[in-house]
């Protein structure tokens, strides 16, 4: 699959289409969807803390990436903060630690 992407200012190519994981909460459902997406060439995955699947997605990607000859730096993961964590102070504290731990 030829992945359409845009070049960022730092030279990284960001895919313009990714797999949204809203409402995917069961381990096997996430695994099946992510596996199919990787097989089809998807390299971007979107989640959010309110989806309650960040940890599952992180675990599934760790397991599946090697099976497709990929490493963590071959994909993009986007996430969003819970509304209760909005604001500069909360975002700085929560965003840099909590979400990264669940996804990596």
N, C-alpha and C positions, 0 to 999 in steps of 0.2 A: 504494500500500500504506500502510495506517495503521500506523505503528510504535509499538508499546507501549513505554513508557519509564517510568522513575522519576525524580522530581525530586531532585537532590542539594541539599545545604545551601547551595551557592553559586548555585542557580537553574538550573544546567545540567541538561538532560534526558538521561539515560543510557538507551540502548536496552537492553531486557532480553534480547533475542536477538541473537546475532551469528554470524558465520561462523567456525568453527574451522578452522584450516589444518594440523592435524596430518597428517603424511604427504603433504602437497602440496609437492613439491620441484622439479618440472620447470617451467620458465618458462611454457610454454604451458598447462599444467594450472592453475597458479596464476592466470594471466591469464583463462582461460575461467571458472573458478569465481568469481573476484572480479567479473568483468564481469556474470555472471548474478546474483550476489548484489546488486550495486549496482542492476541493473535491477529486481530484485524489492523493493528498498527497504531492504536491509540497510545499516546505518550503523555497525556495530561488527565488528571483525575481531580474532581472537585468534591469537597466535603464541607462540613461545618460542625461546630460543637453541638448545635441544636439537633443535628441529624443523629447524634449518638452512635456514630460508626467510625470515628477517627481511629480508634485503637484497632478495630477489626480491619479497616483498610490498610493501616500500617503493617499489621501482621501478615495479611494476605499478600501484599506487595513484596515483603521480605522473602516470603516463600516462593512466589511465582516468578519474580524477576530473573533469577538464575536459570529457570527452566526455559526462558525465552532468550537467553544469552544477553540479558540486560543487567545494568547496575543502577543503583539509586540515582546517580547523576544523569541517567538517560531519560528520566521522566520528570514531570512537573506535578506537584500536588498543591492545589489551592484550597484554603479553608477560610472560614469566617468566624469571628468571635461571637460568642453569645451576647445578646443585647445588654445583659447585666455587666459585661466586661468592657463596654464602650467607654471612651474617654482616654485622654493621653496617658494618665498615670496607670490606670487599670490595663490598658492595652500594652503598655511597655512592660509591665510586670507579667501579665498573663500570656500575652502573645509570643513572647520570646522563649518562654520556658515550657509552659504547660502543653500547648498544642504541638510543639516540636517533639516533645518526648513521646506523645501518642503516635505521631506519624513516622518517626524514624526508628 
